[in-house]
Amino acid sequence: MRLVPEKLTEPFLWRSPKLVFVNSMSDLFQDGVPDDYIEAVCRVMVKANWHTFQVLTKRSERLRELLSGRLRFAAEQDHIWWGVSVEDQKYGLPRVIDLQKAPARVRFLSVEPLLENLGAFDLSGISWAIVGGESGPGARPMHKEWVVSVRDQCHESRVPFFFKQWGGVRKAKRGRLLDGRTYDEYPRRVASPIPDRASCAAILDSFRQVFSRRPLIQITA
């Protein structure tokens, strides 16, 4: 595992609102990531509220504990979306319960790769569901009835549904149509004004000063 503190203040440099998948190739709540570092990430996300941040984890118990305590200030933000991976019944569905117990304002499920029929499950308090199949060599198949079950439960519970892909070895060939159409539903995004460049520079500098005093979070100019 490698921390990259020099990336933390980049959102203050972006001059247009972005949908940001935080730590997309890893897991912010992985056991080796210090609480201080996670809090630093959250402080940046809260301040850079003209962007929308998606945070996805498989460590749902740690997510629930931190959002209920130290990270409560970030849990209650409309522009930060908190999600868990849901690949099957054994490991995935218990994460949904942890997420529902967390005091998050916006909760989402990344149901990918969907590896089996999830059956009926509780979607109360969920703001969004993404479904997709596994891709690449050795990809395990995803059956249509599994996807339809999640879609229909989302519609019944009025949860926005996004179908990402069928996956497979040639995912582009299989595409992302479900019953002849695409599903690109999203939660409502909150639009906040972007500070002028001078204000952003001042915010960035203040964060660098704070982080420079914390041994785990050293950021260079």
C-alpha positions as CSV (number, residue, x, y, z in Angstrom):
1,M,0.0,0.0,0.0
2,R,1.2,3.5,-0.8
3,L,-0.2,6.9,0.3
4,V,0.0,9.7,-2.2
5,P,-0.5,12.9,-0.1
6,E,0.6,15.2,-2.9
7,K,-2.7,14.4,-4.7
8,L,-5.0,15.5,-1.9
9,T,-5.2,19.2,-2.8
10,E,-5.7,18.8,-6.5
11,P,-9.5,19.3,-6.4
12,F,-8.9,23.0,-5.6
13,L,-7.0,23.4,-8.9
14,W,-9.9,22.1,-11.1
15,R,-11.9,25.0,-12.5
16,S,-15.0,23.0,-13.5
17,P,-17.3,20.8,-11.4
18,K,-16.2,17.1,-11.7
19,L,-17.7,13.8,-10.6
20,V,-14.7,12.3,-8.8
21,F,-14.3,8.5,-8.1
22,V,-12.0,8.7,-5.0
23,N,-9.2,6.2,-4.9
24,S,-10.7,4.3,-7.9
25,M,-7.9,1.7,-8.0
26,S,-7.8,1.0,-4.3
27,D,-9.9,1.3,-1.1
28,L,-9.8,4.4,1.1
29,F,-10.9,2.3,4.1
30,Q,-8.3,-0.5,3.6
31,D,-6.9,-1.5,7.0
32,G,-3.5,0.0,6.4
33,V,-4.8,3.5,5.7
34,P,-4.4,5.6,8.9
35,D,-7.5,7.3,10.3
36,D,-5.7,10.7,10.1
37,Y,-5.2,10.2,6.3
38,I,-8.8,9.3,5.7
39,E,-9.9,12.4,7.7
40,A,-7.6,14.6,5.6
41,V,-9.2,13.2,2.4
42,C,-12.6,14.0,3.9
43,R,-11.7,17.5,4.9
44,V,-10.7,18.2,1.3
45,M,-13.9,16.8,-0.1
46,V,-16.0,18.8,2.3
47,K,-14.3,22.0,1.4
48,A,-14.2,21.4,-2.4
49,N,-18.0,21.2,-2.5
50,W,-18.4,22.3,-6.1
51,H,-17.3,18.7,-7.1
52,T,-19.2,15.5,-6.4
53,F,-17.2,12.7,-4.8
54,Q,-17.9,9.0,-4.9
55,V,-16.2,6.9,-2.2
56,L,-16.5,3.1,-2.7
57,T,-15.3,0.4,-0.3
58,K,-15.5,-3.2,0.6
59,R,-14.6,-2.4,4.2
60,S,-18.1,-1.5,5.2
61,E,-17.7,-2.0,9.0
62,R,-14.9,0.6,9.1
63,L,-16.9,2.9,6.9
64,R,-19.9,2.6,9.3
65,E,-17.7,3.2,12.4
66,L,-15.9,6.2,11.1
67,L,-18.9,7.9,9.5
68,S,-20.7,7.4,12.8
69,G,-17.9,9.1,14.7
70,R,-14.8,10.9,13.5
71,L,-16.1,11.5,10.0
72,R,-19.6,12.5,10.9
73,F,-18.9,16.0,9.4
74,A,-18.4,14.4,6.0
75,A,-21.2,11.8,6.2
76,E,-23.8,14.5,6.2
77,Q,-22.7,16.2,2.9
78,D,-24.9,16.0,-0.1
79,H,-22.0,16.2,-2.5
80,I,-20.1,13.1,-1.1
81,W,-21.6,9.8,-2.0
82,W,-20.7,6.8,0.1
83,G,-20.9,3.3,-1.4
84,V,-20.2,-0.4,-0.9
85,S,-19.4,-3.2,-3.3
86,V,-22.1,-5.9,-3.6
87,E,-21.0,-8.9,-5.6
88,D,-23.0,-11.7,-4.0
89,Q,-25.2,-12.7,-1.0
90,K,-22.5,-13.9,1.4
91,Y,-20.2,-10.9,1.3
92,G,-22.1,-8.2,-0.5
93,L,-25.4,-8.0,1.2
94,P,-24.0,-7.6,4.8
95,R,-22.1,-4.5,3.4
96,V,-25.5,-3.1,2.4
97,I,-26.7,-3.4,6.0
98,D,-23.5,-1.7,7.3
99,L,-24.0,1.2,4.8
100,Q,-27.6,1.6,5.9
101,K,-26.5,1.9,9.5
102,A,-24.0,4.7,8.6
103,P,-25.4,8.2,8.9
104,A,-24.6,9.0,5.3
105,R,-26.7,11.5,3.4
106,V,-26.1,9.8,0.0
107,R,-25.6,6.0,-0.1
108,F,-24.9,3.9,-3.2
109,L,-24.4,0.3,-4.2
110,S,-21.8,-0.9,-6.7
111,V,-23.3,-4.2,-7.7
112,E,-20.4,-5.2,-9.9
113,P,-19.3,-7.7,-10.8
114,L,-22.7,-9.3,-10.1
115,L,-21.8,-12.9,-9.5
116,E,-25.1,-14.4,-8.5
117,N,-28.8,-13.7,-8.0
118,L,-29.0,-11.4,-4.9
119,G,-32.7,-12.3,-4.3
120,A,-34.9,-9.8,-2.5
121,F,-33.0,-7.4,-0.3
122,D,-33.7,-4.1,1.5
123,L,-33.0,-0.9,-0.4
124,S,-34.3,1.5,2.2
125,G,-32.0,4.6,2.5
126,I,-30.2,3.7,-0.7
127,S,-29.8,6.6,-3.2
128,W,-28.3,4.8,-6.2
129,A,-27.5,1.3,-7.6
130,I,-24.9,0.5,-10.3
131,V,-24.9,-3.0,-11.9
132,G,-22.3,-4.5,-14.1
133,G,-20.8,-7.8,-15.2
134,E,-17.2,-8.9,-14.9
135,S,-14.9,-8.2,-17.8
136,G,-11.5,-9.4,-19.1
137,P,-10.0,-12.9,-19.5
138,G,-11.7,-15.4,-17.3
139,A,-14.7,-13.2,-16.7
140,R,-17.5,-15.0,-14.9
141,P,-20.9,-14.8,-16.6
142,M,-23.7,-12.6,-15.4
143,H,-27.3,-13.8,-16.1
144,K,-30.0,-11.4,-17.3
145,E,-32.5,-12.4,-14.6
146,W,-30.0,-11.3,-11.9
147,V,-29.8,-7.9,-13.4
148,V,-33.6,-7.6,-14.0
149,S,-34.2,-8.5,-10.4
150,V,-32.0,-5.7,-9.1
151,R,-33.5,-3.2,-11.7
152,D,-37.1,-4.1,-10.7
153,Q,-36.4,-3.8,-7.0
154,C,-34.8,-0.4,-7.6
155,H,-37.7,0.9,-9.6
156,E,-40.1,-0.4,-6.9
157,S,-38.1,1.4,-4.2
158,R,-37.6,4.5,-6.5
159,V,-33.8,4.1,-6.4
160,P,-31.9,5.4,-9.5
161,F,-30.6,2.5,-11.5
162,F,-27.4,2.6,-13.7
163,F,-26.6,-0.4,-15.9
164,K,-22.9,-0.2,-16.7
165,Q,-22.1,-3.3,-18.8
166,W,-22.7,-7.0,-19.5
167,G,-18.9,-7.5,-19.4
168,G,-17.3,-10.7,-20.6
169,V,-14.0,-11.2,-22.5
170,R,-15.2,-8.7,-25.2
171,K,-17.2,-6.2,-23.2
172,A,-17.5,-3.7,-26.0
173,K,-19.2,-6.3,-28.2
174,R,-21.8,-7.2,-25.5
175,G,-22.5,-3.6,-24.8
176,R,-24.8,-2.3,-22.1
177,L,-28.3,-2.5,-23.4
178,L,-30.9,-4.1,-21.1
179,D,-34.2,-5.0,-22.7
180,G,-33.3,-2.8,-25.7
181,R,-32.4,0.3,-23.8
182,T,-29.7,1.9,-21.6
183,Y,-30.1,2.8,-18.0
184,D,-28.2,6.0,-17.0
185,E,-30.0,7.1,-13.9
186,Y,-28.1,9.1,-11.2
187,P,-28.9,10.7,-7.9
188,R,-29.5,14.4,-7.9
189,R,-26.3,16.3,-7.9
190,V,-26.0,19.5,-5.8
191,A,-24.6,22.5,-7.6
192,S,-22.4,24.8,-5.5
193,P,-20.6,27.9,-6.8
194,I,-16.9,27.6,-7.7
195,P,-14.7,30.1,-5.7
196,D,-12.5,32.4,-7.7
197,R,-8.9,31.5,-8.4
198,A,-7.6,33.6,-5.5
199,S,-9.9,32.0,-3.0
200,C,-9.0,28.5,-4.3
201,A,-5.3,29.4,-4.0
202,A,-5.9,30.6,-0.4
203,I,-7.8,27.4,0.5
204,L,-5.1,25.2,-1.1
205,D,-2.3,27.0,0.8
206,S,-4.2,26.7,4.2
207,F,-4.5,22.9,3.6
208,R,-0.9,22.6,2.8
209,Q,0.0,24.4,6.0
210,V,-2.2,22.2,8.1
211,F,-1.0,19.0,6.4
212,S,2.7,20.0,6.8
213,R,2.2,19.8,10.6
214,R,1.0,16.3,10.4
215,P,3.7,13.6,9.9
216,L,1.5,11.2,7.9
217,I,0.4,13.9,5.4
218,Q,3.4,15.8,3.9
219,I,2.5,17.8,0.8
220,T,5.0,19.7,-1.3
221,A,4.2,22.9,-3.2
